[in-house]
Amino acid sequence: VLLDTNLALLLLVGLLDRDLIGRFKRTDAFEPVDFDAVAQLATHAGSLVITPHVAAELSNLGGYLREPRRRQFFELLRHWLTEVVVETAVPSAEASAQTLFLRLGLTDASIESLARQGVLVITADFDLAMGLLSGGLDAINYNHWRPQAPR
């Protein structure tokens, strides 16, 4: 299973501090209940796959956190990259040859490449989900079954 950058960032920020989810600009579209759902998905996924392109985006987005959270995020990201996920390299030349490259860019094209190898993609990005699904690839649009936050 591959979580897109937004869901992976939600997972990492929630692991760091679930109260930070709504306060961090890069995750404020989510609620703590979304973190719970994604964490449960990750736990039951068996193995999580990531591309170096997604890892780079996570690093860049995490860099927007203020200290000391920024350093804590990078420590968590390092642990996640070395102990939790399986990083699968997709050369940029290969990714740029994918159908979605011209429309969605390098990171999403690298995700498409892994989807073509049978990896299930879970994404909060409508364009990525529809692009994968229309190509006959396995993808889940997280927003279609997103839990409702308690009111």
Phi, psi and chi 1 to 4 in degrees:
 res  aa     phi    psi   chi1   chi2   chi3   chi4
   1 VAL       -  135.9  170.9      -      -      -
   2 LEU  -117.1  124.2 -174.7  147.6      -      -
   3 LEU   -91.0  135.3  -60.0  175.5      -      -
   4 ASP   -68.1  173.6   74.9   -8.0      -      -
   5 THR   -56.5  -43.8  -57.0      -      -      -
   6 ASN   -63.1  -43.6  -68.1  -36.4      -      -
   7 LEU   -73.5  -36.5  -66.2  178.5      -      -
   8 ALA   -64.9  -40.3      -      -      -      -
   9 LEU   -64.0  -43.2 -175.6   65.2      -      -
  10 LEU   -56.6  -45.8  167.8   64.9      -      -
  11 LEU   -60.8  -46.9 -178.8   62.1      -      -
  12 LEU   -67.9  -43.5  -69.2  169.0      -      -
  13 VAL   -64.2  -40.3  169.0      -      -      -
  14 GLY   -65.1  -37.5      -      -      -      -
  15 LEU   -65.9  -34.1  -72.6  169.4      -      -
  16 LEU   -70.1  -49.1 -173.8   62.8      -      -
  17 ASP  -170.2  103.8  178.2   -3.6      -      -
  18 ARG   -60.9  -24.6   63.1 -174.4  -73.3  121.1
  19 ASP   -71.9  -17.8  -68.1  -27.5      -      -
  20 LEU   -76.2  -20.1 -173.6   58.0      -      -
  21 ILE   -52.6  -50.7  -66.4  166.5      -      -
  22 GLY   -78.3  -13.4      -      -      -      -
  23 ARG   -98.8  -17.0  -63.0 -169.1  -36.5 -100.4
  24 PHE   -92.9  124.1 -178.7   41.3      -      -
  25 LYS   -52.9  -34.8 -180.0  179.7  178.5 -178.2
  26 ARG   -78.8  -11.1  -52.6  -59.4  176.2  174.5
  27 THR  -127.4    5.8   56.2      -      -      -
  28 ASP   -70.9   -5.3   66.6    2.5      -      -
  29 ALA   -79.3   -9.5      -      -      -      -
  30 PHE  -107.2  164.7  -63.8  105.6      -      -
  31 GLU  -117.8  163.0  -57.1  -79.6  -18.8      -
  32 PRO   -55.4  -31.0  -30.7   38.2      -      -
  33 VAL   -64.5  -30.6   69.0      -      -      -
  34 ASP   -67.5  -42.2  -66.9  -53.9      -      -
  35 PHE   -57.5  -46.0  162.8   72.6      -      -
  36 ASP   -58.2  -43.5  -64.6  -23.9      -      -
  37 ALA   -65.6  -44.8      -      -      -      -
  38 VAL   -68.8  -38.1  171.4      -      -      -
  39 ALA   -63.0  -40.6      -      -      -      -
  40 GLN   -65.1  -42.5 -171.9  172.9   28.0      -
  41 LEU   -57.9  -47.2  -88.9  171.2      -      -
  42 ALA   -62.5  -38.9      -      -      -      -
  43 THR   -64.4  -38.5  -60.4      -      -      -
  44 HIS   -92.2   -0.8  -68.9   89.4      -      -
  45 ALA   -72.0  -19.0      -      -      -      -
  46 GLY    87.8  -75.7      -      -      -      -
  47 SER  -135.7  144.5   67.9      -      -      -
  48 LEU  -103.3  135.8  -70.2  176.6      -      -
  49 VAL  -111.8  146.4  178.4      -      -      -
  50 ILE  -142.6  148.9 -167.9  170.2      -      -
  51 THR   -99.0  157.7   71.2      -      -      -
  52 PRO   -59.3  -28.6  -24.6   33.5      -      -
  53 HIS   -66.7  -42.6  -52.2  -63.3      -      -
  54 VAL   -65.5  -42.3  171.8      -      -      -
  55 ALA   -59.3  -41.5      -      -      -      -
  56 ALA   -64.8  -41.4      -      -      -      -
  57 GLU   -63.9  -40.4  -75.8 -168.4  -10.2      -
  58 LEU   -60.6  -43.4  -70.7  170.3      -      -
  59 SER   -62.5  -45.3  177.5      -      -      -
  60 ASN   -62.9  -45.3  -69.1  -21.3      -      -
  61 LEU   -68.9  -39.9  -66.9  170.8      -      -
  62 GLY   -63.5  -25.5      -      -      -      -
  63 GLY   -64.9  -15.3      -      -      -      -
  64 TYR   -79.1  -10.7  -72.8  101.6      -      -
  65 LEU   -69.9  152.6  -70.7  164.1      -      -
  66 ARG   -89.8  152.7  -67.9 -161.7  170.9  129.0
  67 GLU   -64.7  145.3  -67.2  -64.7  -10.4      -
  68 PRO   -86.9   -2.9   33.5  -35.6      -      -
  69 ARG   -61.8  -34.5  -70.9  -66.0 -170.2 -150.3
  70 ARG   -59.2  -50.9 -177.9  178.0 -176.5  -87.9
  71 ARG   -62.7  -41.4 -179.6  176.4  177.6   81.1
  72 GLN   -62.6  -39.4  -66.6  166.3  -14.0      -
  73 PHE   -61.6  -46.9  176.2   86.2      -      -
  74 PHE   -64.9  -35.1  -74.7  132.9      -      -
  75 GLU   -64.2  -43.1  -71.3  171.2   -8.5      -
  76 LEU   -65.8  -43.1  178.0   59.9      -      -
  77 LEU   -60.7  -43.5  178.6   60.2      -      -
  78 ARG   -59.1  -46.1  176.0  174.7   29.8 -159.1
  79 HIS   -60.4  -45.1  168.7   76.1      -      -
  80 TRP   -61.6  -43.3 -158.2   62.7      -      -
  81 LEU   -70.6  -32.0  -67.1  171.7      -      -
  82 THR   -93.3  -24.5   58.6      -      -      -
  83 GLU  -120.3  -20.1  -56.6  -67.7  -29.9      -
  84 VAL  -111.4  -52.5  177.6      -      -      -
  85 VAL   -94.9  158.8  -61.5      -      -      -
  86 VAL  -102.6  112.9  175.7      -      -      -
  87 GLU   -83.8  125.3 -175.2  175.6   23.3      -
  88 THR  -118.5  114.3  -56.9      -      -      -
  89 ALA   -72.2  135.2      -      -      -      -
  90 VAL  -124.3  108.2  176.5      -      -      -
  91 PRO   -55.5  143.5  -23.0   33.3      -      -
  92 SER   -58.3  -35.5  -64.4      -      -      -
  93 ALA   -63.2  -40.3      -      -      -      -
  94 GLU   -66.3  -45.6  177.2 -174.8  -32.3      -
  95 ALA   -62.6  -40.1      -      -      -      -
  96 SER   -69.7  -14.2   67.5      -      -      -
  97 ALA   -86.4   -5.7      -      -      -      -
  98 GLN   -75.6  156.3  -61.1  -60.8  -43.9      -
  99 THR   -57.2  -41.1  -53.4      -      -      -
 100 LEU   -80.7   -8.6  -64.1  178.2      -      -
 101 PHE   -56.9  -49.1  174.9   73.1      -      -
 102 LEU   -66.7  -25.5  -67.0  177.2      -      -
 103 ARG   -95.0  -37.1 -167.7  159.8   50.2   92.1
 104 LEU  -118.9  -10.2  -59.0  178.7      -      -
 105 GLY    95.6 -177.8      -      -      -      -
 106 LEU   -67.0  -45.8 -170.8   60.9      -      -
 107 THR   -62.8  -48.4  -61.2      -      -      -
 108 ASP   -66.4  -32.8  -72.8   -9.7      -      -
 109 ALA   -67.7  -34.1      -      -      -      -
 110 SER   -67.2  -35.7   73.9      -      -      -
 111 ILE   -65.4  -43.2  -68.2  170.6      -      -
 112 GLU   -57.6  -41.1  177.7 -172.2    4.4      -
 113 SER   -58.8  -43.3 -178.1      -      -      -
 114 LEU   -70.4  -35.2  -68.7 -172.8      -      -
 115 ALA   -61.4  -36.4      -      -      -      -
 116 ARG   -67.3  -17.4  -69.4 -168.0 -177.6  -75.6
 117 GLN   -95.2    8.1  -62.7  172.8   33.9      -
 118 GLY    97.2    8.2      -      -      -      -
 119 VAL   -82.1  128.6  174.4      -      -      -
 120 LEU   -73.8  130.1  171.1   64.1      -      -
 121 VAL  -107.2  129.7  175.8      -      -      -
 122 ILE  -114.0  122.1  -56.6  174.3      -      -
 123 THR  -138.5  150.0  178.9      -      -      -
 124 ALA   -99.4    4.8      -      -      -      -
 125 ASP   -97.5  110.1 -178.9  -32.8      -      -
 126 PHE   -57.3  -46.3  176.9   81.3      -      -
 127 ASP   -62.6  -40.8  -68.8  -28.5      -      -
 128 LEU   -65.7  -46.8  176.2   58.3      -      -
 129 ALA   -59.3  -47.9      -      -      -      -
 130 MET   -66.8  -37.2  -67.9  -56.8   99.5      -
 131 GLY   -62.5  -42.3      -      -      -      -
 132 LEU   -69.3  -48.1  -65.3  172.5      -      -
 133 LEU   -62.4  -40.6  -69.1  168.5      -      -
 134 SER   -67.7  -20.7   68.3      -      -      -
 135 GLY   -90.6    8.3      -      -      -      -
 136 GLY    77.4   19.2      -      -      -      -
 137 LEU   -99.3  158.2  -58.2  172.8      -      -
 138 ASP   -80.0  117.9  -69.5  -27.6      -      -
 139 ALA  -151.5  149.1      -      -      -      -
 140 ILE  -122.9  127.0  -64.9  172.8      -      -
 141 ASN   -84.8  107.2 -176.3  -20.8      -      -
 142 TYR   -52.9  -35.9  174.0   75.8      -      -
 143 ASN   -66.3  -18.8  -67.0  -52.2      -      -
 144 HIS   -75.7  -21.9  -73.5  171.6      -      -
 145 TRP  -130.2   22.7   61.3  -92.8      -      -
 146 ARG   -59.6  131.3 -173.2  175.1 -178.4 -174.9
 147 PRO   -68.2  151.1   20.7  -26.1      -      -
 148 GLN   -86.8  133.9  -65.2  -61.5  -47.9      -
 149 ALA   -68.8  138.2      -      -      -      -
 150 PRO   -61.5  140.3   10.3  -12.5      -      -
 151 ARG  -100.2      -  -54.6  -84.7  177.9 -141.1
